[in-house]
Amino acid sequence: MKKLFLRPEILVFVFTCLIIVGFYHQVIFNLNEVIFAPDGDGIKNYYTYLFHAKYDTNFWDFGGMNYPFYEHIVYTDAQPLLSYFIKIFGLTGYGIGILNFLMLIAFPISAVLIFKLLKHYGVNTIWSVLSGITIALLTPQLLRLTGHFSLSYSFAIPLMWLILIKISSIKGVKWSILLFFILFTAFFTHPYLGLIMSVFGLSYGFVFWYFERGKWKNYLLKIWTPILSVIILFQLMVGLTDSHTDRMKSPSGFFEYYADWGSLLLPHHGPLNSIVQFFELELSEWETWTYLGFFTILIILLAIVFYVINIKSISLKTLFNSPIGKIYLAAHLVLLFSFCFPFKFELFKPIVENVSPIKQFRVLGRFAWVYFYVVSIGGIVFLNYLLNKYYTQKKLIIVFYFLGIAFTILEIIPVHTQTAKTISHSKNSFKSEYLNDDLKQLVDWTNNQEYDAILFLPFTHLSSENIFLMGTEEANYDAMMLSYHTKLPLMNTITSRTSVSEAIQFHNLFSPDYIEKEIYNSIGENKKILLVRNNDDLNKNESRMVEKNDLIFENKDFKAYDFKASDWNESTAFKEVKKQSELAQFDLKNEWRSDTSDVWFVYDGFEDSPQDITLVGNGAFAAQKDKFVILKDNIQFPENGKYKCSFWYNMRVDRVNQMAVIEQEFTNGESSWVMIHDMRKTNLIVGDWARISFELEITDDVVKTMLFFPPNETENWFIVDELLIQKVDDSNLFKEERLNGKDYLIYNNDWIELNSFSE
């Protein structure tokens, strides 16, 4: 027994556990009493994981959000395998503690695996112990403890590396079978965790096969087969169990959040961060942070110098033909992918749009994590090589190593201290005793009512990857707590790649009162919806919704209403608009009508620009998103005041991921962006077209107004039609059009189906 505890891997595990206890002592002994993140993705990921375990009746369906459609579990980041495990073993009451424990125990497990990798490559035991611990603690995945929990398991990549070594060096298929099940678990923890491990494995198998083609079975057959099998099986299982149609076929973000050298070389914490701040160096996007550590960067520079000095005696072929050289090459292939190379260049961008598997990737910077582990471990292997080769310089190399480890510790301390501070201050609100008094009172009251679902304001619906409605962090938290403690599903949604057609129904729920709300056909007549709001500000549509319904509960922080479809989705306003249309007998330009002949407006149907896809007529405005695009220049207004600008944007040509900007030039010669409108936040969608609407103000000092779209990362085309600018509170404009076999009344550029409300 004494010898067992003196084994170096046991010492690595125990010592790393002690360090974790030292950093996280405030939470480590009460893991079920705290949540690491009370907002953002963190609280959502706790909620989906725990709601699924406690209330859902099958593995695949998540019933907590997106009522009445619900959602597939894979799109909720609920760690379905872990969630299912705590469900079948009756551990939901300890679910938060179990998840928190797994995230923290990942560090000592990772340290042991890194130790084993270092020993495999011949590093001496003392260095392997110290380096295993420090590399594990410096991992870029540490930052995922504050929200992206399913990506925080830092042992995943070292484990993948060890299994790949076993597969390529041991006969038989048992390690390939293990790889299959490890990857299967990873994909059902978080698809991106599985993808990162898979890309690493495919790169490893390809590089080793390239140098040892006689062993193709060891690399292509025994490595690629289980990896590709898991990917295909995962896609099949999700596809066959997903009843939601019309998801975006490719997620957004391929050309966003990719890594660069700043992601790897610039410290975001630690003693060297002051240098970054002093020189005002710009850190890369948080999602891409993969800081290698100063010690590893020095080793890389030392290795480059060493190679240059010995270039005549060490060929590149010899270098890359070594075991560690091959893994370095494989890691660099993954690194290039994390850099979005070569796809970020104009010549190669079309490849992404035309090759479906590539389009499934997003936030490529995460793939740089593979490089962190490989280059960190490889650096120690290189130093160990120098230690054995240059005996006369042994003391110098040892001093260099221990100074490097000491400095690494100085970099580890602040990032873990900050993380520990961040994750330790929030009580586990999934326990009712930790709810604030007003929220607990609302929960208790709701549990005594008979409702089928909750609509919480301010309202959030994320994300169809095309359009979204954005509430507030406080409302999202309150909504999820109310839902969890009452077992009632939310109409609110914070998941990924939701069905576009489902999202449209939620957006149109907040459309003007003369628009019929299609979502009631999906909900059903007999379902009762509880409308709840907190004290956050509401937009005008949400305020109108509150005013339409009867208040039935109130305390300091919350108000609840009996949400009646008959009050919110009734035809009075529709009939009034039709009546106004009948009275609008003055014919104006471009087939518009009004109740007076003196109406100022600017209209452009873009008929001078023929397009295959149009909303009205034969013309529309088309341009590429990566260009600076002026939709309307030098708009001249008749007088000061508020004006409304609206147009229609086609959602199917490409996603609505653009900003509309109003720029004004003033009498003093200066110009300013006075309005920036996120066009994804539309509240009226007809067919494939989203109505974009916003207001602007004209004052005495405005001499020129321009409406334009700033460029973004993709060169995809977009189409806009039916631009209308009119004075707010002026006479209304009307005309009629037909679209997709339906007749519409156009009221101030809002399309209203004439057959609405069964007329």
C-alpha positions in Angstrom: 0.0 0.0 0.0 2.9 2.4 0.8 4.5 1.8 -2.6 1.1 2.4 -4.3 0.8 5.9 -2.7 4.4 6.6 -3.6 3.8 6.0 -7.3 4.5 9.2 -9.2 1.1 9.4 -10.9 -0.6 9.1 -7.6 1.6 11.9 -6.2 0.7 14.0 -9.3 -3.0 13.4 -8.7 -2.9 14.0 -5.0 -0.7 17.1 -5.2 -2.9 18.6 -8.0 -6.0 17.9 -5.9 -4.4 19.8 -3.0 -3.6 22.8 -5.3 -7.2 22.8 -6.5 -8.4 22.7 -2.9 -6.2 25.6 -2.1 -7.5 27.7 -4.9 -11.2 26.7 -4.7 -11.5 26.0 -0.9 -14.5 28.3 -0.8 -16.5 25.9 -3.0 -14.8 22.6 -2.8 -16.5 21.5 0.4 -19.9 22.6 -0.6 -20.1 21.9 -4.3 -23.8 21.3 -4.2 -24.5 24.7 -2.6 -22.9 27.0 -5.3 -23.3 27.6 -9.0 -20.2 28.8 -10.8 -22.0 31.2 -13.1 -25.4 32.9 -12.3 -25.9 34.4 -15.7 -25.2 34.0 -19.4 -24.4 30.6 -20.8 -23.6 29.4 -17.3 -27.0 29.6 -15.7 -28.6 28.3 -18.9 -26.3 25.3 -19.1 -27.1 24.4 -15.4 -30.8 24.9 -16.1 -31.0 22.7 -19.2 -28.9 20.0 -17.7 -30.9 19.9 -14.4 -34.4 20.4 -16.0 -33.8 17.6 -18.4 -32.7 15.2 -15.6 -35.5 16.0 -13.3 -38.5 16.5 -15.6 -38.1 15.2 -19.1 -39.4 11.8 -19.9 -37.0 10.7 -22.6 -33.4 11.1 -23.6 -33.8 13.1 -26.7 -36.4 15.8 -26.0 -36.0 18.8 -23.9 -39.2 20.2 -22.5 -38.0 23.3 -20.6 -37.9 25.9 -23.4 -39.4 26.8 -26.8 -43.0 25.9 -25.8 -45.1 24.6 -27.6 -42.4 23.2 -29.9 -39.8 22.3 -27.2 -36.3 21.3 -28.4 -33.9 18.5 -29.1 -31.5 17.9 -26.2 -28.3 18.1 -28.3 -29.0 21.8 -29.1 -29.3 22.8 -25.4 -25.8 22.2 -24.1 -27.3 20.1 -21.4 -24.6 17.4 -21.3 -27.2 14.7 -22.1 -25.3 11.7 -21.0 -24.4 13.1 -17.6 -28.0 14.5 -17.3 -29.4 11.0 -18.1 -27.0 9.4 -15.6 -28.1 11.5 -12.6 -31.7 10.9 -13.7 -31.6 7.1 -13.7 -29.7 7.0 -10.5 -31.9 9.4 -8.7 -29.2 12.0 -8.2 -30.9 15.1 -9.5 -30.8 16.6 -6.0 -27.1 16.5 -6.2 -26.8 17.3 -9.9 -25.2 20.7 -9.4 -22.6 19.3 -7.0 -21.8 16.4 -9.3 -21.3 18.7 -12.3 -19.1 21.1 -10.3 -17.1 18.2 -9.0 -16.4 16.8 -12.4 -15.2 20.2 -13.7 -12.7 20.5 -10.9 -11.5 16.9 -10.8 -10.7 17.3 -14.5 -7.5 19.2 -13.5 -5.8 16.3 -11.5 -7.0 13.8 -14.1 -5.4 15.9 -16.8 -2.2 16.3 -14.8 -1.9 12.5 -14.5 -2.5 12.0 -18.2 0.1 14.7 -19.1 2.5 13.0 -16.7 2.0 9.7 -18.6 2.6 11.4 -21.9 5.8 13.0 -20.8 7.0 9.7 -19.4 6.1 8.0 -22.7 8.4 10.5 -24.5 11.3 9.7 -22.1 11.2 12.7 -19.8 12.6 12.1 -16.3 10.2 11.6 -13.5 10.7 14.8 -11.6 10.2 17.0 -14.7 7.2 14.9 -15.7 5.6 15.4 -12.3 6.2 19.2 -12.2 5.3 19.7 -15.8 2.2 17.5 -15.7 0.8 19.7 -12.9 1.7 23.1 -14.3 0.6 22.3 -17.8 -2.7 21.0 -16.5 -3.3 24.1 -14.4 -2.4 26.6 -17.2 -4.9 25.0 -19.6 -7.0 27.5 -21.6 -10.0 25.4 -20.8 -9.9 26.7 -17.2 -11.8 29.8 -18.4 -14.8 27.6 -19.4 -15.6 27.1 -15.7 -17.4 30.4 -15.9 -20.0 29.3 -18.4 -19.2 26.7 -21.0 -19.1 23.8 -18.6 -19.2 21.0 -21.1 -16.0 22.4 -22.7 -14.1 22.6 -19.4 -13.0 18.9 -19.2 -9.3 19.5 -19.7 -8.4 15.8 -19.6 -10.1 15.2 -23.0 -7.3 16.2 -25.3 -4.5 14.5 -23.3 -6.7 11.4 -23.1 -7.2 11.4 -26.8 -3.4 11.7 -27.3 -2.7 8.7 -25.1 -5.3 6.5 -26.8 -3.9 7.4 -30.2 -0.4 6.3 -29.0 -1.9 3.0 -27.7 -3.7 2.4 -31.0 -0.7 3.0 -33.2 1.7 0.9 -31.0 -0.3 -2.0 -29.8 -1.8 -4.8 -31.8 -5.5 -5.5 -31.7 -8.5 -3.3 -31.7 -9.4 -2.9 -28.0 -8.0 0.7 -28.0 -9.9 1.5 -31.2 -13.1 0.3 -29.5 -12.2 2.4 -26.4 -11.6 5.4 -28.7 -15.1 4.9 -30.2 -16.8 5.0 -26.8 -14.7 7.9 -25.5 -15.6 10.0 -28.6 -19.2 8.9 -28.3 -19.2 10.2 -24.7 -17.5 13.4 -25.8 -20.0 14.2 -28.6 -22.9 13.7 -26.1 -21.2 15.9 -23.6 -20.7 18.7 -26.2 -20.5 18.2 -29.9 -17.6 20.6 -30.1 -15.6 18.7 -27.6 -16.1 15.6 -29.8 -15.2 17.6 -32.9 -11.9 19.0 -31.4 -10.8 15.5 -30.3 -11.9 14.1 -33.7 -10.0 16.6 -35.8 -6.9 16.0 -33.6 -7.2 12.2 -34.1 -7.8 12.5 -37.9 -4.7 14.8 -38.2 -2.6 12.4 -36.1 -3.7 9.4 -38.1 -2.9 11.2 -41.4 0.5 12.5 -40.4 1.7 9.2 -39.0 0.4 7.3 -42.0 2.2 9.7 -44.3 5.5 8.9 -42.7 4.8 5.2 -42.1 2.7 4.2 -45.0 3.4 0.5 -44.4 1.4 0.8 -41.2 -1.7 2.1 -42.8 -3.9 -0.2 -40.7 -2.5 1.3 -37.5 -3.4 4.8 -38.5 -6.0 5.0 -41.2 -8.0 1.9 -40.3 -7.7 1.7 -36.5 -7.8 5.5 -35.9 -9.9 7.0 -38.8 -12.5 4.3 -38.7 -13.7 4.7 -35.1 -13.6 8.5 -35.5 -15.5 8.7 -38.7 -17.9 6.1 -37.4 -18.7 8.1 -34.3 -19.2 11.3 -36.3 -21.6 9.5 -38.7 -23.4 7.7 -35.9 -23.9 11.0 -34.0 -25.3 12.8 -37.0 -27.6 9.9 -37.8 -28.9 9.6 -34.2 -29.5 13.3 -34.0 -31.1 13.4 -37.4 -33.4 10.5 -36.8 -34.6 11.8 -33.4 -34.9 15.5 -34.3 -38.5 16.4 -35.1 -37.7 20.1 -35.7 -37.4 21.0 -39.3 -36.0 24.1 -41.0 -32.9 24.5 -38.9 -30.1 26.6 -40.5 -27.9 24.1 -42.3 -24.7 25.8 -41.2 -24.1 27.6 -38.0 -22.8 31.2 -38.0 -19.4 32.0 -36.7 -17.0 30.1 -39.1 -15.3 33.4 -39.9 -15.6 34.8 -36.4 -13.6 33.9 -33.3 -10.8 32.1 -35.1 -7.4 32.1 -33.4 -4.3 34.2 -34.3 -0.8 34.5 -32.9 -2.1 37.0 -30.3 -4.4 34.2 -29.0 -1.3 32.1 -28.2 1.3 34.6 -27.3 -0.4 37.5 -25.4 -1.0 36.8 -21.7 -4.5 37.8 -20.4 -3.5 37.2 -16.8 -0.3 37.1 -14.8 2.8 39.2 -14.4 3.3 39.8 -18.2 -0.2 41.1 -18.7 1.0 44.5 -17.4 3.3 44.7 -20.4 0.3 44.0 -22.7 -1.5 46.8 -21.0 1.4 49.2 -21.0 1.9 48.9 -24.7 -1.9 48.9 -25.2 -1.7 45.6 -27.1 -5.1 44.4 -28.2 -6.0 40.9 -26.9 -7.7 38.6 -29.2 -11.3 37.6 -28.7 -11.9 35.9 -25.4 -13.3 32.8 -27.2 -9.9 32.3 -28.8 -7.6 32.7 -25.8 -5.0 29.8 -25.8 -2.1 31.4 -24.0 0.9 29.0 -24.2 2.7 30.4 -21.2 6.0 32.4 -21.2 8.1 29.3 -20.4 6.7 27.4 -23.4 7.2 30.4 -25.6 10.9 30.7 -24.5 11.3 26.9 -25.2 9.9 27.4 -28.7 12.4 30.3 -29.4 15.2 28.1 -28.0 14.2 25.2 -30.3 14.2 27.5 -33.3 17.7 28.8 -32.4 18.9 25.2 -31.8 17.6 24.1 -35.2 19.2 27.0 -37.0 22.5 26.3 -35.4 22.3 22.6 -36.2 20.5 22.9 -39.6 23.3 21.1 -41.4 23.1 18.0 -39.2 19.3 17.9 -38.6 17.1 17.7 -41.7 13.4 18.5 -41.6 12.7 15.0 -42.6 14.6 13.6 -39.7 13.0 16.1 -37.3 9.4 15.4 -38.4 10.0 11.6 -38.6 10.6 11.4 -34.9 7.5 10.5 -32.7 7.3 13.9 -31.1 8.0 15.6 -34.5 5.0 13.8 -36.1 2.7 14.9 -33.3 4.0 18.4 -33.6 3.2 18.4 -37.3 -0.3 17.0 -36.6 -0.9 19.8 -34.0 0.2 22.4 -36.5 -2.4 21.2 -39.0 -5.0 21.6 -36.3 -3.6 25.0 -35.4 -3.8 26.2 -39.0 -7.5 25.2 -39.0 -8.0 27.1 -35.8 -6.5 30.1 -37.6 -9.1 29.7 -40.3 -6.3 29.0 -42.7 -6.6 29.1 -45.7 -10.4 29.7 -45.6 -10.2 33.2 -44.3 -8.7 34.4 -47.6 -11.0 35.5 -50.4 -9.8 32.8 -52.8 -10.8 30.0 -50.5 -14.0 31.4 -48.8 -16.3 29.8 -51.4 -15.0 26.3 -50.2 -16.7 26.9 -46.9 -20.0 27.8 -48.5 -20.0 24.8 -50.8 -18.6 22.0 -48.7 -21.3 21.1 -46.1 -19.0 19.3 -43.5 -16.8 22.4 -43.2 -19.9 24.7 -42.7 -20.7 22.8 -39.5 -17.7 24.3 -37.6 -17.8 27.6 -35.7 -15.5 29.3 -33.1 -12.5 27.8 -34.7 -10.2 29.3 -32.0 -11.2 26.4 -29.7 -9.2 24.0 -31.9 -6.0 25.7 -30.8 -6.4 23.9 -27.5 -4.8 20.9 -29.1 -1.7 23.0 -30.0 -1.5 24.2 -26.3 -1.1 20.6 -25.0 1.2 19.4 -27.8 3.6 22.4 -27.8 3.7 22.5 -24.0 4.5 18.8 -23.6 6.8 18.9 -26.7 8.7 21.7 -25.2 9.5 19.7 -22.0 10.5 16.7 -24.2 12.9 19.0 -26.1 14.5 20.3 -22.9 14.9 16.8 -21.6 16.6 15.9 -24.9 19.0 18.8 -24.4 19.6 17.6 -20.8 20.7 14.2 -22.0 22.6 15.4 -25.0 24.7 18.2 -23.5 25.9 16.8 -20.2 28.4 19.7 -19.7 25.5 22.2 -19.8 23.3 20.1 -17.5 23.2 22.6 -14.6 22.3 25.5 -16.9 19.5 23.5 -18.4 18.2 22.4 -15.0 18.3 26.0 -13.7 16.5 27.2 -16.9 13.8 24.5 -16.4 13.1 25.3 -12.7 13.1 29.0 -13.3 10.6 28.4 -16.1 8.4 26.3 -13.8 8.6 29.0 -11.1 7.5 31.7 -13.6 4.7 29.4 -14.8 3.5 29.1 -11.2 3.4 33.0 -11.2 1.2 32.8 -14.2 -1.0 30.1 -12.8 -1.8 31.8 -9.5 -3.6 35.0 -10.8 -5.8 33.2 -13.4 -7.0 30.6 -10.9 -7.4 33.2 -8.2 -9.6 35.2 -10.5 -11.5 32.2 -11.6 -12.1 31.0 -8.0 -13.3 34.5 -7.1 -15.7 34.5 -10.0 -17.3 31.1 -9.4 -17.6 31.1 -5.6 -20.1 33.9 -4.9 -23.4 32.5 -6.1 -25.7 30.2 -4.1 -27.3 27.2 -5.8 -30.6 28.8 -6.7 -31.9 25.4 -8.0 -32.4 24.8 -4.3 -35.6 26.8 -3.3 -34.1 28.0 0.0 -31.6 30.1 -2.0 -34.2 31.9 -4.0 -34.8 35.5 -3.1 -38.0 36.1 -1.2 -40.0 37.7 -4.1 -39.0 35.0 -6.5 -39.8 32.3 -4.0 -43.2 33.9 -3.4 -43.9 33.9 -7.1 -42.8 30.2 -7.4 -45.1 29.2 -4.5 -48.0 31.2 -6.0 -47.5 29.7 -9.5 -47.4 26.2 -8.1 -50.9 26.7 -6.8 -52.2 27.7 -10.2 -53.0 25.6 -13.3 -50.9 26.9 -16.2 -49.3 25.1 -19.1 -46.4 27.4 -19.8 -44.7 30.7 -19.0 -44.1 33.7 -21.2 -41.5 35.8 -19.4 -40.8 39.5 -20.2 -38.4 40.9 -21.2 -38.5 38.1 -23.8 -35.6 36.2 -25.2 -35.6 33.8 -28.1 -32.1 32.6 -29.2 -31.0 31.5 -31.6 -32.2 30.4 -35.0 -28.8 31.5 -36.3 -30.8 34.0 -38.4 -33.1 36.1 -36.2 -33.4 36.6 -32.5 -35.2 38.5 -29.7 -32.9 39.7 -26.9 -34.2 40.2 -23.4 -32.0 40.8 -20.3 -29.7 38.6 -18.2 -31.9 39.2 -15.1 -35.0 38.2 -16.9 -33.4 35.1 -18.3 -32.3 34.1 -14.9 -35.7 34.8 -13.3 -37.5 32.9 -16.1 -35.3 29.8 -15.8 -35.6 29.7 -12.0 -39.4 30.1 -12.2 -39.5 27.3 -14.8 -37.3 24.9 -12.9 -39.1 25.3 -9.6 -42.6 25.1 -11.1 -41.9 22.4 -13.8 -43.5 24.7 -16.3 -41.9 25.1 -19.7 -40.9 28.5 -21.0 -41.9 30.0 -24.3 -38.5 31.9 -23.9 -35.6 30.1 -25.6 -31.8 30.2 -25.2 -30.6 27.3 -27.3 -28.6 26.9 -30.6 -29.8 26.6 -34.2 -33.5 26.6 -33.4 -36.0 26.0 -36.2 -36.3 29.2 -38.3 -40.0 28.6 -38.9 -40.6 28.2 -35.1 -38.6 31.3 -34.4 -40.7 33.3 -36.9 -43.8 32.5 -35.0 -42.2 33.8 -31.8 -41.1 37.0 -33.5 -44.5 37.6 -35.0 -46.0 37.1 -31.6 -44.7 40.6 -30.9 -45.8 42.0 -34.2 -48.3 44.9 -34.4 -51.8 44.3 -33.1 -53.3 44.2 -36.6 -51.2 41.1 -37.4 -52.7 37.6 -36.7 -50.5 35.5 -34.4 -49.9 32.1 -36.0 -48.3 30.6 -32.9 -51.8 30.2 -31.3 -52.5 27.5 -33.9 -49.5 25.6 -32.5 -50.3 26.2 -28.8 -54.0 25.2 -29.0 -57.1 26.9 -27.7 -57.3 25.2 -24.3 -53.7 25.9 -23.1 -53.2 28.5 -20.3 -50.2 30.8 -20.5 -48.8 32.7 -17.5 -47.3 36.1 -18.5 -44.7 37.3 -16.0 -42.5 40.3 -16.0 -39.7 41.5 -13.7 -38.7 45.2 -13.1 -36.5 45.4 -16.2 -37.5 47.8 -18.9 -39.8 46.5 -21.7 -39.9 47.5 -25.3 -43.1 49.0 -26.7 -44.4 45.7 -28.0 -43.9 44.0 -24.6 -45.5 46.9 -22.8 -48.5 46.7 -25.1 -48.7 43.0 -24.3 -48.7 43.7 -20.5 -51.4 46.3 -20.9 -53.7 43.9 -22.8 -53.8 41.4 -19.9 -55.2 41.2 -16.4 -52.8 41.5 -13.5 -53.3 38.5 -11.1 -50.2 38.6 -8.9 -47.8 41.3 -7.8 -44.9 41.8 -5.4 -41.9 44.1 -5.3 -40.0 42.4 -8.1 -42.6 40.6 -10.2 -46.0 40.9 -11.8 -48.0 38.0 -13.3 -50.8 38.2 -15.8 -53.3 35.8 -17.2 -52.3 35.8 -20.8 -55.4 35.5 -23.0 -55.2 34.8 -26.7 -58.5 36.4 -27.1 -57.2 39.7 -25.9 -53.8 39.7 -27.6 -54.8 38.1 -30.9 -58.1 39.8 -31.7 -59.3 41.5 -34.8 -60.2 45.0 -33.7 -57.0 46.7 -34.9 -57.1 44.7 -38.1 -60.6 45.9 -38.9 -59.7 49.5 -38.1 -56.8 49.3 -40.5 -59.0 47.9 -43.2 -61.5 50.7 -42.6 -58.8 53.3 -42.9 -57.7 51.7 -46.1 -61.2 52.0 -47.6 -61.1 55.7 -46.7 -57.7 56.3 -48.3 -58.9 57.5 -51.7 -56.1 59.7 -52.8 -53.8 58.0 -55.3 -50.1 58.8 -54.8 -47.0 57.8 -56.6 -46.0 54.1 -57.0 -49.5 52.9 -56.3 -49.6 54.1 -52.7 -52.9 55.6 -51.4 -53.7 57.8 -48.4 -56.6 59.8 -46.9 -54.9 63.0 -48.0 -53.0 64.1 -51.1 -50.4 66.0 -49.1 -48.2 63.2 -47.8 -44.4 63.2 -47.9 -42.6 59.9 -48.3 -39.6 58.4 -50.0 -40.2 55.0 -51.6 -37.9 52.8 -53.6 -39.0 49.4 -55.1 -35.6 49.1 -56.9 -37.3 48.3 -60.1 -34.2 49.6 -62.0 -32.3 46.6 -60.6 -33.9 43.3 -61.9 -33.4 40.3 -59.7 -34.7 36.7 -59.7 -35.8 37.1 -56.1 -38.1 40.0 -55.2 -40.8 40.9 -52.8 -42.7 43.1 -55.2 -42.2 43.6 -59.0 -39.2 42.5 -60.9 -36.5 44.5 -59.1 -34.7 44.4 -55.7 -31.5 45.7 -54.1 -28.7 43.1 -54.1 -25.2 43.4 -52.8 -22.4 41.4 -51.1 -22.1 41.6 -47.3 -18.3 42.1 -47.3 -18.7 45.4 -49.1 -19.6 48.9 -47.7 -23.1 49.2 -49.2 -25.2 52.4 -49.4 -28.9 51.7 -49.5 -30.0 55.3 -49.7 -27.7 58.3 -49.9 -28.3 62.0 -49.4 -31.9 61.6 -48.1 -33.6 65.1 -48.0 -36.3 65.7 -45.4 -38.9 68.4 -45.7 -38.8 69.5 -42.0 -37.4 68.6 -38.6 -39.0 65.8 -36.7 -39.1 62.0 -36.3 -39.2 59.7 -39.3 -39.7 56.0 -39.7 -37.5 54.0 -42.1 -38.5 50.5 -43.1 -37.6 47.9 -45.7 -37.8 44.1 -46.3 -34.8 41.7 -46.1 -34.8 38.2 -47.6 -34.0 35.7 -44.9 -33.4 32.7 -47.2 -30.8 34.2 -49.6 -28.6 34.5 -46.5 -29.0 35.0 -42.8 -29.9 38.4 -41.4 -26.5 39.0 -39.8 -26.1 42.7 -40.7 -26.4 46.1 -39.2 -28.4 49.0 -40.7 -26.7 52.3 -40.0 -27.9 55.9 -40.3 -25.1 58.4 -40.7 -25.8 62.1 -40.5 -23.6 65.0 -41.6 -23.9 68.2 -39.6 -23.5 71.9 -40.3 -20.2 71.9 -38.5 -18.8 69.5 -41.0 -18.7 66.5 -38.6 -20.5 63.3 -39.3 -21.8 60.6 -36.9 -23.5 57.2 -36.9 -26.7 58.3 -35.1 -28.4 54.9 -35.3 -27.1 51.3 -35.5 -29.9 48.8 -35.8 -29.4 45.0 -35.5 -31.7 43.7 -38.2 -32.0 40.3 -36.6 -34.4 41.8 -34.1 -37.4 42.0 -36.4 -40.9 41.6 -35.2 -42.7 41.1 -38.5 -41.9 38.3 -41.0 -43.9 37.4 -44.1 -42.8 34.3 -46.0 -39.1 34.6 -46.5 -39.0 38.3 -45.8 -38.3 40.1 -42.6 -39.5 43.7 -42.1 -36.8 46.0 -40.8 -38.0 49.1 -39.1 -36.5 51.9 -37.0 -36.8 55.6 -36.4 -34.5 58.6 -36.9 -34.7 62.2 -36.0 -33.9 65.3 -38.2 -32.8 68.5 -36.4 -31.7 71.9 -37.6 -28.0 71.0 -37.8 -28.5 68.0 -40.1 -27.4 68.6 -43.7 -27.2 65.1 -45.0 -28.5 61.6 -44.1 -27.4 58.3 -45.4 -28.6 54.7 -44.8 -26.0 52.0 -45.3 -24.8 48.5 -44.3 -21.2 48.2 -43.0 -19.2 45.2 -44.2 -19.0 42.0 -42.4 -16.8 38.8 -42.8 -18.8 36.9 -45.4 -19.0 37.8 -49.1 -22.5 36.2 -49.4 -25.1 38.2 -51.2 -28.2 39.7 -49.6 -31.4 41.1 -51.1 -33.5 44.1 -49.8 -36.8 45.3 -51.3 -39.5 47.9 -50.7 -37.7 50.8 -48.9 -40.1 53.3 -47.4 -39.3 56.5 -45.4 -42.2 58.5 -43.9 -42.9 61.0 -41.2 -43.9 59.5 -37.8 -47.6 60.3 -36.9 -48.3 61.5 -40.4 -51.0 60.2 -42.7 -50.9 56.5 -43.3 -50.0 54.9 -46.6 -51.8 51.9 -48.2 -51.6 49.6 -51.2 -52.3 46.0 -52.1 -50.1 43.2 -53.3 -50.2 39.4 -53.8 -47.5 37.1 -52.5 -47.4 33.3 -52.7 -51.0 33.0 -53.6 -52.2 35.3 -50.8 -53.6 38.8 -50.9 -52.0 41.4 -48.6 -52.9 44.9 -47.5 -49.8 47.0 -47.1 -50.1 49.5 -44.3 -47.1 51.8 -43.8 -44.9 49.0 -45.3 -46.3 46.3 -42.9 -47.8 43.4 -44.9 -51.2 42.2 -43.5 -52.8 39.2 -44.9 -56.3 40.1 -45.9 -57.6 36.7 -44.9 -56.5 37.3 -41.3 -58.7 36.4 -38.4 -60.8 34.1 -40.8 -62.1 37.0 -42.8 
